[in-house]
């Protein structure tokens, strides 16, 4: 159990947040009156009071809301709560959607102190059920009454697509098939074939969004701009070669050119990453290979199913 120590909002983006005594949480929006509310996954930001106090002990003079947080919570370590955790405050219900935050441009606190705790200590949530909250309210972890759906992202690597010179057909086709199978597709990205942004986004989606699955399309061939396997391996903690091997074996029955695919399948944290080719038709053929086995694999990564043996 935690206690809401402070509620902070800013009416305009780029302005400091100020403390208020009570607020109205709106479903699928955030805190009414806060500039960062909206129909996205980071509707409410939370930061532990203990982490802020520790930062103050290092000599920083920071007020509540200085890190851009909406709720300052005392009493338990927010960092230990995985994505998908439900938090209840009176009648309101929040769902954690992201752990930490990439810092695109250093804030005034970082410039002054050489450090900022929000990128590594903050968590973000969306509002499932709205309600009025006040300073001093209890915040508790709520039990789920139904299984947390598998969450996925799709990354298309294409120089021409990223420049708007070619329409991405593969990414939307993959996302549509995942959605039809019951997966929640949280992000669809279209980026260049440069390896650095591919690796950076894979790490972000695994570590901050804590997704179950990432499917990539494009960049798996012999071209000098095909860097997807290397960019994926740079983000990997473990390899899962059987999936890529099965894809190539099945694809060889369709075309001998399948032997030229360099796609890999790997694991980072609890996220499975699978490289698919660039063609929409080939993507669907490859997904035919593993879609039936995928739920078992993802449950194993969630530690929900520990038995792979056949009887």
KEKE-3310 file (N, C-alpha, C; in steps of 0.2 Angstrom, whole numbers, plus 5000, padded with zeros to 4 digits):
npx = (5004:5002:5004:4997:5006:5008:4999:5002:5001:5002:4996:5000:5011:5029:5029:5032:5026:5013:5007:4992:4977:4967:4961:4954:4952:4951:4944:4954:4961:4968:4973:4962:4964:4977:4992:4998:4989:4979:4974:4984:4998:5005:4997:4997:5009:5020:5030:5041:5041:5051:5062:5063:5066:5079:5086:5085:5093:5106:5109:5101:5089:5073:5056:5040:5034:5043:5050:5042:5032:5016:5010:5016:5021:5021:5028:5029:5040:5039:5046:5047:5036:5029:5025:5008:5003:4990:4983:4975:4965:4954:4939:4945:4955:4971:4982:4999:5009:5022:5039:5051:5059:5064:5076:5075:5079:5089:5083:5081:5084:5093:5103:5108:5111:5117:5111:5095:5081:5069:5069:5074:5068:5054:5037:5024:5006:4990:4973:4960:4948:4939:4939:4938:4953:4963:4976:4984:4976:4975:4985:4984:4989:4980:4971:4970:4956:4955:4965:4980:4982:4992:5005:5011:5023:5027:5040:5045:5058:5064:5072:5067:5053:5054:5057:5045:5044:5039:5025:5022:5018:5019:5021:5008:5001:5006:5003:4989:4986:4991:4982:4970:4972:4971:4981:4987:4992:5003:5012:5017:5030:5039:5055:5071:5084:5095:5106:5108:5096:5086:5091:5090:5076:5072:5077:5071:5057:5057:5063:5056:5043:5040:5035:5027:5030:5040:5039:5048:5051:5059:5075:5083:5091:5104:5109:5119:5113:5105:5103:5096:5097:5109:5107:5097:5103:5111:5103:5100:5098:5097:5098:5086:5086:5078:5066:5069:5076:5066:5057:5065:5067:5054:5051:5060:5054:5045:5053:5069:5077:5075:5085:5094:5090:5093:5088:5085:5080:5077:5079:5075:5075:5059:5054:5051:5059:5057:5063:5056:5054:5054:5044:5026:5018:5028:5030:5017:5018:5028:5024:5014:5021:5025:5014:5005:5012:5017:5009:5012:5026:5027:5020:5029:5040:5034:5034:5022:5019:5027:5030:5037:5038:5033:5021)
npy = (4994:5011:5029:5044:5057:5069:5078:5084:5095:5102:5116:5119:5112:5111:5119:5121:5109:5111:5110:5102:5099:5090:5080:5076:5060:5055:5042:5034:5045:5054:5065:5077:5093:5093:5096:5085:5075:5063:5053:5042:5031:5036:5043:5046:5050:5043:5044:5039:5045:5042:5041:5054:5060:5055:5060:5073:5073:5072:5085:5092:5105:5102:5104:5096:5089:5094:5085:5082:5074:5067:5061:5059:5046:5038:5025:5012:5004:5009:5005:4992:4987:4978:4981:4982:4980:4983:4998:5004:5018:5024:5024:5025:5017:5012:5007:5001:5006:5009:5008:5019:5032:5038:5051:5064:5077:5085:5090:5105:5101:5091:5098:5106:5098:5087:5075:5066:5059:5054:5048:5035:5031:5034:5029:5025:5027:5022:5027:5017:5017:5031:5044:5054:5059:5062:5071:5061:5050:5032:5021:5006:4990:4981:4966:4957:4952:4945:4937:4945:4953:4947:4958:4968:4974:4981:4983:4991:4991:5002:5012:5019:5019:5026:5038:5042:5038:5026:5015:5007:4991:4979:4980:4985:4974:4964:4969:4969:4955:4950:4957:4952:4939:4941:4949:4963:4977:4988:4998:5004:5005:5014:5015:5020:5010:5011:5004:5008:5016:5006:4996:5004:5007:4994:4990:5000:4996:4984:4985:4997:4997:4984:4973:4958:4953:4957:4960:4961:4968:4967:4972:4960:4954:4952:4964:4979:4988:4981:4978:4973:4960:4961:4973:4968:4958:4965:4970:4959:4947:4934:4920:4913:4902:4892:4897:4906:4896:4887:4895:4897:4884:4881:4890:4887:4877:4884:4893:4893:4904:4907:4903:4914:4922:4931:4933:4933:4926:4931:4935:4947:4951:4948:4948:4942:4943:4943:4942:4946:4944:4957:4957:4958:4946:4936:4938:4934:4921:4917:4919:4910:4899:4900:4905:4897:4891:4902:4907:4898:4900:4913:4913:4905:4914:4923:4916:4908:4896:4881:4869:4860:4848:4833:4820)
npz = (5000:4996:4999:4992:4991:4984:4972:4955:4942:4925:4916:4903:4891:4894:4904:4922:4934:4945:4962:4967:4978:4975:4962:4946:4939:4922:4912:4900:4897:4907:4920:4922:4916:4915:4905:4899:4898:4888:4874:4875:4879:4891:4901:4915:4926:4938:4953:4966:4982:4991:4982:4977:4989:4991:4981:4984:4995:4990:4988:4980:4977:4975:4970:4973:4959:4951:4942:4933:4936:4939:4951:4967:4976:4992:5001:4994:4983:4967:4956:4956:4951:4938:4920:4916:4929:4940:4948:4961:4966:4977:4969:4957:4943:4938:4925:4924:4911:4906:4910:4917:4906:4891:4889:4879:4878:4889:4905:4916:4928:4926:4919:4930:4940:4934:4934:4933:4940:4934:4921:4925:4936:4936:4933:4921:4917:4911:4912:4917:4924:4929:4942:4957:4965:4980:4989:5001:4999:4998:4989:4980:4975:4963:4960:4945:4936:4924:4912:4907:4891:4878:4872:4859:4846:4831:4819:4805:4794:4783:4771:4760:4764:4776:4771:4765:4752:4748:4751:4766:4767:4773:4787:4792:4788:4796:4809:4808:4807:4819:4828:4825:4830:4843:4850:4857:4849:4852:4847:4831:4820:4808:4802:4796:4788:4796:4808:4822:4826:4825:4835:4846:4847:4849:4861:4869:4868:4874:4887:4893:4888:4890:4882:4876:4863:4848:4832:4817:4801:4785:4780:4781:4771:4759:4755:4756:4764:4773:4789:4799:4806:4813:4821:4829:4836:4843:4853:4860:4873:4875:4863:4852:4842:4836:4830:4820:4812:4809:4801:4790:4785:4782:4773:4763:4756:4748:4741:4734:4737:4750:4758:4758:4767:4782:4794:4812:4828:4844:4862:4874:4890:4895:4882:4866:4851:4833:4817:4802:4784:4770:4761:4760:4757:4760:4774:4779:4776:4784:4796:4797:4801:4815:4822:4829:4839:4846:4858:4868:4869:4873:4885:4893:4894:4902:4913:4915:4911:4912:4906:4893:4889:4879:4881)
capx = (5000:5006:5000:4998:5009:5007:4997:5005:4999:5004:4991:5003:5017:5035:5029:5033:5020:5011:5004:4985:4975:4963:4961:4949:4955:4946:4946:4957:4963:4972:4971:4958:4967:4985:4993:5001:4984:4977:4973:4990:4999:5008:4992:4998:5016:5021:5037:5041:5043:5058:5067:5064:5070:5086:5089:5086:5099:5112:5110:5097:5083:5068:5049:5036:5032:5049:5053:5036:5028:5009:5008:5021:5018:5026:5025:5031:5044:5035:5050:5047:5029:5029:5020:5002:5000:4984:4984:4968:4965:4947:4936:4949:4959:4976:4986:5005:5011:5029:5044:5056:5057:5070:5076:5077:5083:5090:5079:5084:5087:5099:5108:5110:5114:5121:5107:5088:5079:5063:5070:5075:5064:5047:5033:5018:5000:4984:4967:4955:4942:4941:4937:4942:4958:4965:4982:4982:4973:4979:4986:4985:4989:4973:4971:4967:4951:4956:4972:4983:4983:4999:5006:5016:5025:5029:5044:5047:5064:5064:5074:5062:5047:5055:5057:5039:5044:5036:5020:5023:5012:5021:5020:5001:4998:5008:4999:4982:4986:4992:4976:4965:4974:4970:4986:4986:4998:5004:5016:5019:5036:5042:5061:5076:5088:5101:5106:5107:5089:5083:5093:5088:5069:5071:5079:5066:5051:5058:5064:5052:5036:5040:5031:5028:5033:5041:5040:5051:5050:5063:5082:5086:5094:5112:5110:5123:5109:5101:5106:5091:5099:5114:5104:5093:5107:5114:5098:5098:5101:5098:5095:5080:5087:5074:5061:5072:5078:5060:5055:5069:5065:5047:5051:5064:5049:5042:5058:5076:5080:5074:5092:5097:5087:5098:5084:5086:5075:5081:5075:5078:5071:5054:5052:5053:5060:5057:5064:5053:5057:5051:5038:5020:5016:5033:5028:5012:5020:5033:5019:5010:5026:5025:5008:5001:5017:5019:5007:5016:5033:5026:5019:5035:5043:5030:5034:5016:5019:5034:5031:5037:5038:5028:5020)
capy = (5000:5018:5035:5049:5062:5075:5078:5089:5096:5108:5117:5120:5108:5114:5123:5117:5107:5114:5105:5103:5095:5085:5080:5071:5056:5053:5036:5034:5052:5056:5070:5083:5100:5092:5096:5079:5070:5062:5046:5038:5026:5039:5048:5048:5049:5042:5044:5038:5050:5040:5042:5061:5062:5053:5065:5080:5072:5073:5092:5096:5108:5101:5103:5091:5090:5096:5080:5081:5068:5069:5058:5057:5041:5036:5018:5006:5005:5009:5003:4984:4985:4977:4984:4978:4980:4988:5002:5007:5024:5024:5021:5025:5011:5014:5002:5003:5005:5010:5009:5023:5036:5040:5058:5067:5084:5086:5095:5110:5098:5087:5103:5109:5093:5082:5069:5067:5052:5052:5043:5028:5029:5036:5025:5029:5023:5025:5027:5012:5019:5037:5045:5059:5057:5068:5070:5057:5044:5026:5018:4999:4985:4978:4960:4956:4947:4942:4937:4951:4950:4948:4965:4967:4980:4980:4988:4991:4995:5003:5018:5022:5020:5031:5045:5043:5036:5019:5014:5001:4986:4973:4982:4985:4967:4960:4971:4966:4948:4950:4960:4946:4933:4943:4952:4971:4980:4995:5002:5002:5010:5014:5018:5018:5004:5012:4999:5012:5017:4999:4993:5009:5006:4987:4990:5004:4992:4978:4987:5002:4995:4977:4970:4951:4951:4962:4957:4966:4967:4971:4972:4953:4951:4953:4971:4983:4992:4976:4978:4970:4954:4964:4977:4964:4954:4970:4971:4953:4945:4927:4919:4908:4901:4888:4900:4908:4890:4884:4899:4896:4878:4881:4895:4884:4873:4889:4896:4892:4910:4908:4902:4920:4926:4931:4934:4930:4927:4932:4936:4952:4951:4944:4950:4939:4947:4939:4946:4944:4947:4963:4956:4956:4939:4932:4939:4930:4914:4915:4919:4903:4894:4900:4908:4892:4890:4908:4908:4894:4903:4919:4911:4903:4920:4926:4911:4906:4889:4879:4862:4860:4841:4829:4814)
capz = (5000:4996:5000:4988:4995:4981:4965:4952:4935:4922:4911:4897:4890:4894:4910:4928:4937:4952:4967:4969:4983:4972:4954:4943:4934:4917:4909:4893:4896:4912:4925:4919:4917:4914:4898:4896:4897:4881:4872:4873:4885:4896:4903:4921:4928:4945:4955:4973:4987:4994:4977:4977:4995:4990:4976:4988:5000:4986:4988:4975:4979:4970:4973:4970:4952:4947:4938:4928:4939:4941:4957:4971:4980:4997:5005:4991:4977:4961:4951:4956:4948:4930:4915:4917:4935:4941:4954:4963:4971:4978:4963:4950:4942:4933:4923:4922:4904:4904:4916:4914:4900:4887:4890:4873:4879:4896:4908:4919:4934:4924:4918:4936:4945:4931:4934:4934:4942:4931:4916:4927:4942:4935:4929:4918:4917:4908:4917:4915:4927:4932:4948:4960:4970:4984:4993:5007:4997:4998:4982:4981:4969:4962:4957:4939:4936:4918:4909:4904:4884:4875:4869:4853:4842:4824:4817:4798:4792:4776:4769:4756:4768:4781:4768:4762:4745:4747:4756:4770:4767:4777:4794:4794:4787:4802:4814:4807:4809:4827:4831:4823:4834:4850:4852:4858:4845:4856:4843:4824:4819:4801:4802:4791:4789:4800:4814:4828:4829:4826:4841:4851:4848:4852:4869:4873:4868:4878:4894:4895:4887:4893:4878:4875:4856:4843:4825:4813:4794:4781:4782:4782:4765:4758:4753:4760:4769:4777:4795:4804:4811:4817:4825:4833:4840:4848:4858:4862:4879:4873:4856:4851:4835:4833:4827:4813:4808:4807:4796:4784:4783:4779:4767:4757:4752:4744:4736:4736:4739:4757:4761:4758:4773:4788:4800:4818:4833:4850:4868:4878:4896:4894:4876:4860:4845:4828:4811:4796:4778:4769:4757:4764:4756:4764:4781:4781:4776:4789:4802:4797:4804:4822:4826:4834:4845:4849:4864:4873:4870:4877:4892:4896:4895:4907:4919:4917:4908:4913:4904:4886:4887:4876:4885)
cpx = (5004:5001:5002:5000:5008:5004:4999:5002:5002:4999:4994:5010:5023:5035:5030:5026:5019:5007:4996:4983:4971:4963:4956:4952:4950:4949:4949:4959:4969:4969:4968:4962:4975:4986:4996:4996:4982:4976:4980:4992:5002:5003:4994:5005:5017:5028:5037:5044:5050:5063:5068:5068:5077:5089:5090:5092:5106:5114:5106:5090:5077:5061:5045:5033:5037:5051:5047:5031:5021:5007:5015:5018:5023:5023:5028:5035:5041:5039:5050:5040:5030:5024:5014:4999:4995:4985:4977:4969:4957:4944:4940:4954:4964:4980:4993:5007:5018:5033:5050:5054:5064:5070:5079:5081:5083:5087:5084:5088:5094:5105:5112:5114:5118:5117:5100:5085:5073:5064:5071:5070:5056:5044:5027:5012:4995:4978:4962:4948:4943:4938:4941:4947:4960:4972:4980:4979:4977:4979:4988:4986:4983:4974:4967:4962:4951:4963:4974:4985:4990:4999:5012:5017:5027:5034:5046:5053:5065:5067:5069:5055:5048:5055:5050:5039:5041:5031:5022:5017:5013:5019:5012:4998:5000:5004:4992:4981:4986:4985:4970:4966:4973:4976:4985:4993:4998:5008:5017:5024:5038:5049:5066:5080:5094:5101:5105:5100:5085:5084:5090:5080:5068:5072:5073:5059:5051:5059:5059:5044:5035:5035:5032:5032:5034:5043:5043:5051:5055:5071:5086:5090:5102:5114:5115:5119:5104:5105:5102:5094:5105:5111:5100:5097:5111:5110:5097:5102:5102:5095:5090:5081:5082:5068:5063:5074:5071:5057:5059:5068:5059:5047:5055:5059:5045:5046:5065:5079:5079:5081:5096:5095:5092:5094:5085:5080:5079:5076:5079:5073:5065:5050:5055:5053:5061:5058:5060:5055:5053:5045:5031:5018:5021:5032:5023:5014:5024:5029:5015:5015:5025:5019:5005:5006:5018:5016:5010:5023:5032:5024:5025:5039:5040:5030:5027:5015:5026:5035:5031:5037:5032:5027:5019)
cpy = (5006:5023:5040:5055:5069:5074:5084:5089:5102:5110:5118:5115:5113:5119:5119:5115:5110:5109:5107:5098:5089:5085:5075:5067:5054:5047:5037:5042:5054:5061:5076:5089:5099:5092:5090:5073:5069:5055:5043:5034:5029:5045:5050:5046:5048:5042:5043:5043:5049:5042:5050:5063:5060:5058:5071:5079:5073:5081:5096:5099:5107:5101:5098:5093:5093:5092:5079:5076:5071:5067:5057:5052:5039:5029:5012:5008:5004:5005:4995:4982:4984:4980:4979:4978:4985:4991:5005:5013:5026:5021:5021:5019:5013:5007:5004:5001:5005:5011:5013:5027:5038:5048:5061:5073:5085:5092:5100:5106:5094:5092:5106:5104:5087:5075:5071:5060:5050:5047:5036:5026:5030:5030:5028:5024:5026:5023:5023:5015:5026:5038:5051:5057:5064:5066:5066:5051:5038:5024:5011:4995:4981:4971:4960:4951:4943:4942:4943:4949:4951:4955:4964:4974:4977:4985:4986:4995:4996:5011:5022:5024:5026:5038:5046:5041:5029:5018:5007:4997:4980:4974:4982:4978:4963:4962:4969:4959:4947:4952:4954:4940:4935:4947:4960:4974:4987:5000:4999:5007:5009:5018:5016:5012:5005:5007:5003:5013:5011:4997:4998:5007:4999:4987:4994:5000:4987:4980:4992:5000:4988:4973:4962:4949:4957:4958:4963:4964:4971:4971:4966:4950:4952:4960:4975:4987:4987:4975:4975:4965:4957:4968:4973:4960:4959:4971:4965:4951:4937:4926:4913:4906:4896:4891:4902:4902:4887:4888:4898:4889:4877:4885:4892:4879:4877:4892:4895:4898:4911:4907:4908:4925:4926:4933:4930:4930:4927:4934:4942:4953:4946:4945:4945:4943:4942:4943:4942:4947:4954:4963:4954:4949:4934:4932:4935:4923:4912:4915:4913:4898:4894:4903:4903:4891:4896:4909:4904:4897:4909:4918:4909:4909:4924:4922:4909:4899:4886:4872:4862:4852:4838:4823:4808)
cpz = (5000:4998:4995:4992:4991:4974:4961:4944:4932:4916:4904:4897:4890:4900:4916:4931:4943:4956:4967:4974:4981:4965:4952:4938:4929:4913:4902:4892:4901:4917:4921:4921:4916:4907:4895:4896:4890:4880:4870:4879:4891:4899:4910:4923:4935:4947:4963:4977:4989:4989:4977:4983:4994:4986:4980:4993:4997:4985:4983:4978:4974:4973:4970:4964:4948:4941:4932:4930:4941:4949:4961:4976:4985:4999:5001:4985:4971:4956:4951:4953:4940:4926:4916:4924:4936:4948:4955:4968:4972:4973:4957:4950:4936:4931:4921:4915:4902:4911:4913:4908:4897:4887:4883:4873:4887:4899:4913:4926:4932:4923:4924:4940:4941:4931:4935:4935:4938:4926:4919:4933:4941:4932:4926:4917:4913:4913:4914:4918:4930:4939:4951:4965:4974:4987:4999:5005:4997:4991:4983:4975:4969:4959:4950:4939:4929:4916:4906:4896:4882:4871:4864:4850:4836:4821:4809:4797:4785:4774:4765:4760:4773:4778:4764:4754:4743:4753:4760:4770:4772:4785:4796:4793:4793:4808:4814:4809:4816:4830:4830:4828:4842:4853:4852:4855:4848:4851:4836:4822:4812:4802:4797:4793:4793:4806:4821:4831:4829:4833:4847:4853:4851:4859:4872:4874:4873:4886:4897:4894:4890:4889:4878:4868:4852:4837:4821:4806:4790:4784:4783:4777:4765:4756:4758:4766:4773:4783:4801:4809:4816:4823:4831:4838:4845:4854:4862:4869:4878:4866:4857:4844:4832:4828:4820:4809:4805:4801:4790:4781:4779:4772:4761:4753:4747:4738:4739:4739:4746:4761:4761:4764:4779:4794:4806:4823:4840:4856:4872:4884:4895:4887:4870:4854:4839:4821:4806:4790:4776:4765:4761:4763:4760:4771:4783:4781:4782:4796:4803:4801:4811:4826:4831:4840:4849:4856:4870:4874:4874:4884:4896:4898:4901:4914:4920:4914:4908:4910:4896:4884:4884:4880:4880)
residu = (UNK:UNK:UNK:UNK:UNK:UNK:UNK:UNK:UNK:UNK:UNK:UNK:UNK:UNK:UNK:UNK:UNK:UNK:UNK:UNK:UNK:UNK:UNK:UNK:UNK:UNK:UNK:UNK:UNK:UNK:UNK:UNK:UNK:UNK:UNK:UNK:UNK:UNK:UNK:UNK:UNK:UNK:UNK:UNK:UNK:UNK:UNK:UNK:UNK:UNK:UNK:UNK:UNK:UNK:UNK:UNK:UNK:UNK:UNK:UNK:UNK:UNK:UNK:UNK:UNK:UNK:UNK:UNK:UNK:UNK:UNK:UNK:UNK:UNK:UNK:UNK:UNK:UNK:UNK:UNK:UNK:UNK:UNK:UNK:UNK:UNK:UNK:UNK:UNK:UNK:UNK:UNK:UNK:UNK:UNK:UNK:UNK:UNK:UNK:UNK:UNK:UNK:UNK:UNK:UNK:UNK:UNK:UNK:UNK:UNK:UNK:UNK:UNK:UNK:UNK:UNK:UNK:UNK:UNK:UNK:UNK:UNK:UNK:UNK:UNK:UNK:UNK:UNK:UNK:UNK:UNK:UNK:UNK:UNK:UNK:UNK:UNK:UNK:UNK:UNK:UNK:UNK:UNK:UNK:UNK:UNK:UNK:UNK:UNK:UNK:UNK:UNK:UNK:UNK:UNK:UNK:UNK:UNK:UNK:UNK:UNK:UNK:UNK:UNK:UNK:UNK:UNK:UNK:UNK:UNK:UNK:UNK:UNK:UNK:UNK:UNK:UNK:UNK:UNK:UNK:UNK:UNK:UNK:UNK:UNK:UNK:UNK:UNK:UNK:UNK:UNK:UNK:UNK:UNK:UNK:UNK:UNK:UNK:UNK:UNK:UNK:UNK:UNK:UNK:UNK:UNK:UNK:UNK:UNK:UNK:UNK:UNK:UNK:UNK:UNK:UNK:UNK:UNK:UNK:UNK:UNK:UNK:UNK:UNK:UNK:UNK:UNK:UNK:UNK:UNK:UNK:UNK:UNK:UNK:UNK:UNK:UNK:UNK:UNK:UNK:UNK:UNK:UNK:UNK:UNK:UNK:UNK:UNK:UNK:UNK:UNK:UNK:UNK:UNK:UNK:UNK:UNK:UNK:UNK:UNK:UNK:UNK:UNK:UNK:UNK:UNK:UNK:UNK:UNK:UNK:UNK:UNK:UNK:UNK:UNK:UNK:UNK:UNK:UNK:UNK:UNK:UNK:UNK:UNK:UNK:UNK:UNK:UNK:UNK:UNK:UNK:UNK:UNK:UNK:UNK:UNK:UNK:UNK:UNK:UNK:UNK:UNK:UNK:UNK:UNK:UNK:UNK:UNK:UNK:UNK:UNK)
# end
